[in-house]
Amino acid sequence: MKELLQQLEGQLQKISLGSNPQNLYDPIRYILTLGGKRLRPMLVLLGYNLKKEDPEAVLEQALTVEVFHNFTLMHDDIMDEAPLRRGKPTVHEKWDSTVAILSGDTMMVKAYDQLLKTDSALLPSALKKFNTCAVEVCEGQQMDMNFEKEESVNEDQYIEMIRLKTAVLLGFSLEYGGLLAGMNEDEQSQLQQVGEKAGIGFQLMDDLLDVYGDQKKFGKQVGGDIVSNKKTYLLIKALELANESQKAELTNWLNKKDFDVSEKVDAVKRIYQELGIYELTQAKMNSYYDQAFAILSRLDVKEKGKLELIHFFEKLMKRDS
């Protein structure tokens, strides 16, 4: 997998972008070279590798999901007013929001350029599946924005939002790999479910890292979700389980307009600790990965490919960034 990751990075550097206007294309190069786990294109390769022996044959196609993912990050950071991405200034901070919007739009087009490298016989299906996924990602982001204005959000609503915003792209990545490998529709659908369940688990871990992670490793502002009153699984469960005193304190922090950031983060984390929110979130995350593994176990594919995918997911479950 390390070798495949190196090949992905090399292929990413070869993507044809453009040069003029410079401030349209420089932000694209900037965000694509900030690093990251390349999780989504790796899932394309691992999905393909469940049936085939030559995943390096679909490196260019796999980059479709990486370019698209980074487009969504560029726009999401504007909406979230995020100062950092992977430990570096976000595009709208380094340039401005107008540049970030236009560069993001251009990245979306470049994602389609990569998708067009799909075999012509498979392209109609790939295009339909990608478009469905892309719209669902936008639906999830809009739900996330809507949650900011809603007084309360329940657990089911939150899980559905992260399924759309985050998990469906992981699902498509595996499904696309299966499509490229010649799997039938039922096998592709099962792969999509594997990626989607794991994707929900992945986002729950991201929620945990936002509160408990090491900023140097996490690459984003730790405690940012608490500061911005983001309705994550952690906050939703805390409000659900809190006693009268804890709920009053949480509500007070949620309603405060002027506050010391460190004081708020520490106070909310203390309540999370009292309620065992870390352990509850981790258990929820594990339950979704278990569902992914159960679906994968029923697939009639190469055992070696299954083990590689399971190992990949297990590393995600234990990640610190």
C-alpha positions in Angstrom: 0.0 0.0 0.0 2.9 2.3 0.6 4.1 1.8 -2.9 0.6 2.5 -4.3 0.4 5.7 -2.2 3.7 6.8 -3.7 2.4 6.1 -7.2 -0.7 8.1 -6.4 1.4 11.1 -5.3 3.5 10.9 -8.4 0.4 10.7 -10.6 -1.2 13.6 -8.8 1.8 15.8 -9.6 1.3 15.0 -13.3 -2.3 16.3 -13.5 -2.7 18.9 -16.2 -4.0 22.1 -14.6 -3.2 25.4 -16.1 -1.0 28.5 -15.5 -3.0 31.7 -16.4 -4.4 33.4 -14.5 -1.8 32.3 -11.9 -4.0 33.1 -8.9 -6.7 30.7 -10.3 -4.4 27.7 -10.5 -1.8 28.3 -7.7 -4.5 27.6 -5.0 -5.3 24.3 -6.7 -1.6 23.3 -6.6 -1.4 24.5 -3.1 -4.2 22.5 -1.6 -3.3 19.3 -3.6 0.3 19.5 -2.2 -0.8 20.0 1.4 -0.7 16.3 1.9 -3.4 14.2 3.4 -4.0 10.5 3.6 -5.2 10.1 0.0 -7.9 7.9 1.6 -10.4 8.1 -1.2 -8.2 7.3 -4.2 -6.6 4.5 -2.1 -10.1 3.1 -1.6 -10.6 3.1 -5.4 -7.4 1.1 -5.8 -8.3 -1.3 -2.9 -11.7 -1.8 -4.4 -10.2 -2.6 -7.7 -7.7 -4.9 -6.1 -10.5 -7.1 -4.7 -10.8 -8.6 -8.2 -7.8 -7.5 -10.2 -4.0 -7.7 -9.7 -2.9 -4.5 -11.3 -4.3 -1.5 -9.3 -1.6 0.8 -10.8 -3.6 0.6 -14.1 -6.3 2.8 -12.6 -4.2 5.5 -10.9 -5.5 8.3 -13.1 -9.1 7.3 -12.6 -8.6 7.0 -8.8 -7.5 10.7 -8.7 -11.0 11.7 -9.7 -12.2 11.4 -6.1 -9.1 13.1 -4.7 -9.5 16.2 -6.9 -13.3 16.3 -6.1 -12.6 15.9 -2.4 -10.2 18.8 -2.3 -12.7 20.9 -4.2 -15.2 20.3 -1.4 -12.6 21.1 1.2 -11.8 24.4 -0.4 -15.5 25.5 -0.4 -16.3 24.0 3.0 -13.5 26.0 4.5 -15.0 29.2 3.2 -18.4 28.3 4.7 -16.9 27.2 8.0 -14.5 30.2 8.1 -11.8 27.7 8.9 -8.3 29.2 9.4 -6.3 26.0 8.9 -6.3 23.0 6.7 -3.7 20.2 7.3 -1.8 22.6 9.6 -1.5 25.3 6.9 -3.6 28.4 6.1 -6.8 27.6 4.2 -7.0 28.9 0.6 -9.4 31.7 1.4 -7.1 32.8 4.2 -4.0 32.7 2.0 -5.7 34.3 -1.0 -9.4 35.4 -0.5 -12.8 33.9 -0.7 -13.4 34.9 -4.4 -10.3 33.1 -5.5 -11.1 30.1 -3.4 -14.6 29.8 -4.9 -13.3 30.1 -8.5 -10.4 27.7 -7.9 -12.8 25.2 -6.3 -15.1 25.4 -9.3 -12.1 24.7 -11.6 -11.2 21.7 -9.5 -14.7 20.3 -10.0 -14.2 20.5 -13.7 -10.7 18.9 -13.4 -12.3 16.0 -11.4 -14.5 15.3 -14.5 -11.4 15.4 -16.7 -10.0 12.5 -14.5 -13.3 10.7 -14.6 -13.3 10.8 -18.4 -10.3 8.5 -18.4 -12.7 5.7 -17.5 -13.1 3.0 -20.1 -15.8 4.2 -22.6 -17.9 1.1 -21.9 -18.0 1.9 -18.2 -18.1 5.7 -18.4 -22.0 6.1 -18.4 -22.3 4.1 -15.2 -19.3 5.8 -13.6 -20.7 9.2 -14.5 -24.2 8.5 -13.1 -22.8 7.1 -9.9 -20.3 10.0 -9.5 -23.1 12.6 -10.1 -25.3 11.0 -7.5 -22.5 11.0 -5.0 -21.5 14.6 -5.8 -25.1 15.9 -5.3 -25.4 13.9 -2.0 -22.2 15.5 -0.7 -23.7 18.9 -1.4 -27.0 17.9 0.3 -24.9 16.8 3.4 -23.1 20.1 3.5 -26.3 22.0 3.3 -27.7 20.0 6.1 -24.6 20.8 8.2 -25.1 24.5 7.5 -28.8 24.2 8.4 -27.9 22.5 11.7 -26.1 25.7 12.7 -29.5 27.6 12.8 -31.6 24.8 14.4 -32.0 24.7 18.1 -31.7 20.9 18.4 -30.5 18.1 16.2 -31.0 14.4 17.1 -28.6 11.5 16.6 -30.4 10.1 13.6 -30.3 13.5 11.8 -26.6 13.9 12.5 -25.8 10.4 11.3 -27.7 11.0 8.1 -25.9 14.3 7.6 -22.4 12.8 7.9 -23.5 9.8 5.7 -24.2 12.3 3.0 -21.4 14.8 3.6 -18.5 12.4 4.2 -19.5 8.7 3.9 -21.0 8.6 0.4 -17.8 9.7 -1.2 -15.9 6.8 0.5 -18.7 4.5 -0.6 -18.4 5.8 -4.2 -14.6 5.4 -4.1 -14.8 1.7 -3.3 -17.8 1.2 -5.7 -15.8 3.0 -8.5 -12.9 0.6 -7.9 -15.2 -2.3 -8.2 -16.7 -0.9 -11.4 -13.3 -0.5 -12.9 -12.4 -4.1 -11.9 -15.5 -5.5 -13.7 -17.7 -6.3 -10.7 -21.4 -6.7 -11.3 -24.0 -4.2 -10.0 -24.7 -6.2 -6.8 -21.1 -6.4 -5.9 -20.6 -2.7 -6.6 -23.6 -1.9 -4.4 -22.2 -4.0 -1.5 -18.8 -2.2 -1.9 -20.6 1.1 -1.7 -22.2 0.0 1.6 -18.9 -1.1 3.0 -17.4 2.3 2.2 -20.4 4.2 3.5 -20.5 2.4 6.9 -16.7 2.9 7.3 -17.1 6.5 6.2 -19.6 7.2 9.1 -17.1 5.6 11.5 -14.3 7.7 9.9 -16.3 11.0 10.5 -17.1 10.0 14.1 -13.3 9.6 14.7 -12.8 13.0 13.1 -15.3 14.4 15.6 -13.3 12.9 18.4 -10.0 14.2 17.1 -11.4 17.7 16.8 -11.8 17.7 20.6 -9.1 15.3 21.8 -6.5 15.4 19.0 -3.0 16.9 18.9 -3.2 20.0 16.8 0.3 19.4 15.3 -0.9 16.0 14.0 -4.5 16.8 13.4 -3.8 19.8 11.2 -6.9 21.8 12.2 -7.8 23.9 15.1 -8.4 21.5 18.0 -11.6 22.4 19.8 -12.9 24.2 16.8 -16.2 22.3 16.9 -16.7 23.3 20.6 -15.8 27.0 19.9 -18.3 27.2 17.0 -21.1 25.3 18.7 -21.0 22.7 15.9 -23.6 20.0 16.5 -21.4 17.0 16.4 -22.2 13.5 17.8 -20.4 14.5 21.0 -22.5 17.5 21.7 -25.7 15.9 20.7 -25.1 13.0 23.1 -23.9 15.3 25.9 -27.1 17.3 25.6 -29.1 14.1 25.6 -27.5 12.6 28.6 -26.7 15.6 30.7 -28.3 16.2 34.1 -30.0 19.4 34.9 -26.8 21.1 36.1 -24.7 19.9 33.2 -27.3 20.9 30.7 -27.5 24.4 32.2 -23.8 24.8 31.9 -23.6 23.5 28.4 -26.5 25.8 27.3 -24.8 28.7 29.0 -21.6 28.1 26.9 -23.6 27.6 23.7 -25.4 30.9 24.2 -22.3 33.0 25.2 -21.2 35.5 22.5 -18.0 36.7 24.3 -15.8 34.1 26.0 -12.3 32.9 26.5 -11.7 30.1 23.9 -9.6 27.9 26.2 -12.0 28.3 29.1 -14.9 27.2 26.9 -13.1 24.2 25.4 -11.9 23.1 28.8 -15.4 23.4 30.4 -17.2 21.5 27.7 -14.5 18.8 27.6 -15.0 18.4 31.4 -18.7 17.8 30.9 -17.9 15.3 28.1 -15.6 13.5 30.5 -18.2 13.3 33.2 -20.7 11.8 30.8 -18.3 9.3 29.1 -18.8 10.9 25.7 -15.4 9.9 24.4 -16.2 6.2 25.1 -19.7 6.4 23.7 -18.4 8.0 20.5 -15.7 5.4 20.1 -18.2 2.6 20.6 -20.5 4.1 18.0 -17.6 4.5 15.6 -16.6 0.8 16.1 -20.2 -0.3 15.5 -20.1 1.2 12.0 -16.8 -0.3 11.1 -18.1 -3.7 12.3 -21.0 -3.3 9.9 -18.6 -2.5 7.1 -16.5 -5.6 7.9 -19.6 -7.8 8.0 -20.7 -6.8 4.5 -17.2 -7.2 3.2 -16.9 -10.7 4.6 -19.9 -11.8 2.5 -18.4 -10.6 -0.8 -17.0 -13.2 -3.1 -13.7 -11.6 -3.8 -10.0 -12.2 -3.3 -9.2 -13.0 0.4 -5.9 -11.1 0.1 -7.8 -8.0 -1.2 -10.2 -8.3 1.7 -7.4 -8.5 4.3 -5.7 -5.4 2.7 -8.9 -3.4 2.9 -9.6 -4.5 6.5 -6.0 -3.6 7.5 -6.5 -0.2 5.8 -9.7 0.5 7.8 -8.1 -0.7 11.1 -5.4 1.9 10.6 -8.0 4.5 10.2 -9.7 3.4 13.4 -6.5 4.0 15.3 -5.3 7.2 13.6 -4.3 10.4 15.4 -4.7 12.8 12.5 
